Amino acid sequence: MPIEILMPALSPTMSDGTLTRWLKSEGDTVKSGDAIAEIETDKATMEFEAVDEGILGRILVPGGTAGVKVNQPIALLLEEGEDSSALDHPVTSAPAPSPKSAPAAPVAASPAPAPTPAPAPTHTSGRVFASPLARRLAAETGVALETVKGSGPHGRVVKADVEAARVAAPAASAPAAAIMAAAPSPFEPAYEEIPNSSMRKVIARRLTEAKQTVPHFYLTIDCEVDSLLKIRSDLNARSDAFKLSVNDFVIRAVALALRKVPDANAAWGEEAIRRYTDIDISVAVATPGGLITPILHQADRKGLAEISNQMKEMAGRAREGKLRPEEYQGGGFSISNLGMYGIREFAAIINPPQGCILAVGAATQRPVVKDGALAVATVMTCTLSVDHRVVDGAVGAQFLAAFKSLIEDPLSMLL
């Protein structure tokens, strides 16, 4: 029988994706490890490599198709010795997970109907096929599994399905008047619809979840950066091997401040707070498809030139959708800098499960008081968004104080 090639899950948050294009054609020989298709995930466009060997017998999902569910068959692979006639026979899929792997759901008192050969199980029998993690999450959040459409193998409900149902629930329960108010008006200005990419959908879901479930609070501090700007100019004039930006100094200062205040380098967990021993910093980068956060691993061990060069290289690949999953998944602390757009001050949304994100504004000349006299200084406003479950106000204040001392004394960052 031909082998089914299934839509892969190329990131932990991926429930569906866009099959951008096929790199192999029907009839082509496929070897294990060959790149056979390009798939747009919720974060980037990645090549999908074959696991099995054979002949690409039939493409089931054409290139350019969006909304392809994880584990959905996308092609058929003929094994050695099989010819194209095998494609006309039903393909035997891998057996569905045994119901024993999940706690049994209550069964209706009336006799259950005979099972049908449909690929996705129905809920009329009272039994819902779901992973143990999906069942636990549904119980904790009050989501009725019977109402959730499963995207796993053979319609099995997985964690991502429950999370999506939880986010959609407020909209589904909105009063009729509110729904009617949201309907298009005949007087609405002309518009064009831009389809939401997989990345945009996941960003929307995660940001909504963050604002609904994470107890944010905010701490703001002003930093004078005249010394930093002078040292940056001096260093950039010394070599063509690097071009330091203000953001490079910010990353370096954040890394060293986290070394001084390790309690701010933490994430929330239901059973325990995770305090990271490595300082891995996620840096927000705007791309045509949405925001992505390349990670500088062990940033406290990198000098300014290395930070600058690595950040430029990763930001370029991020905009091209060529980052590897390990380069944008994870991180213990985030930075979002809108200073280059002239934004003076803003508060960023926390990237769960991280405990903090630092929002950096533009460095502008402002009046300040020094030694009782009015003066002018270049000031940069920074706001720390904090998950109060992870980091208390005093710890957040200690981190910002350490950050401010480093930014205002940039020579200390060069030691």
Number of C-alpha atoms within 10 A of each C-alpha: 16 26 22 21 19 15 22 21 15 23 15 10 15 19 26 22 24 21 24 19 17 19 14 16 15 14 14 14 15 22 15 11 12 17 17 19 18 19 25 24 25 25 29 25 22 20 19 20 16 16 12 17 17 21 25 23 24 18 17 13 17 13 16 13 13 19 12 18 21 19 19 19 18 19 19 22 25 25 18 10 7 15 12 13 9 14 17 9 9 9 13 10 14 10 8 13 14 8 14 7 11 16 13 12 14 10 13 11 8 8 8 12 8 7 9 9 7 9 12 16 18 16 14 12 17 14 18 25 30 27 19 15 14 22 22 15 18 20 12 9 11 11 18 13 22 15 11 22 19 23 20 22 21 19 20 21 24 23 21 18 20 27 20 17 18 20 16 12 12 10 11 11 9 10 10 10 8 10 12 10 9 9 8 9 9 6 6 7 7 5 6 5 5 6 9 12 19 22 22 16 13 20 17 14 16 19 15 14 17 18 14 11 11 20 14 19 16 17 15 17 14 16 20 22 22 20 15 19 17 11 14 18 14 11 15 15 11 9 9 8 9 16 17 18 15 18 20 21 23 20 23 25 25 27 26 21 23 22 18 14 18 18 21 27 28 24 24 19 12 5 6 9 16 17 16 16 12 18 23 20 26 27 24 19 19 13 15 9 17 19 17 24 24 26 24 22 17 14 22 21 13 15 15 21 18 15 21 21 15 15 20 14 10 20 21 15 16 25 18 14 19 17 20 17 15 11 17 20 15 19 27 26 28 28 22 23 22 16 21 13 9 11 15 17 19 19 19 21 21 25 25 21 20 23 28 30 27 27 22 26 24 20 23 19 14 12 12 15 10 10 7 7 7 10 11 12 18 19 20 22 20 26 21 27 25 27 29 17 14 23 21 14 14 9 16 22 17 17 23 26 15 18 25 22 15 22 24 16 16 22 12 11 14 9 6
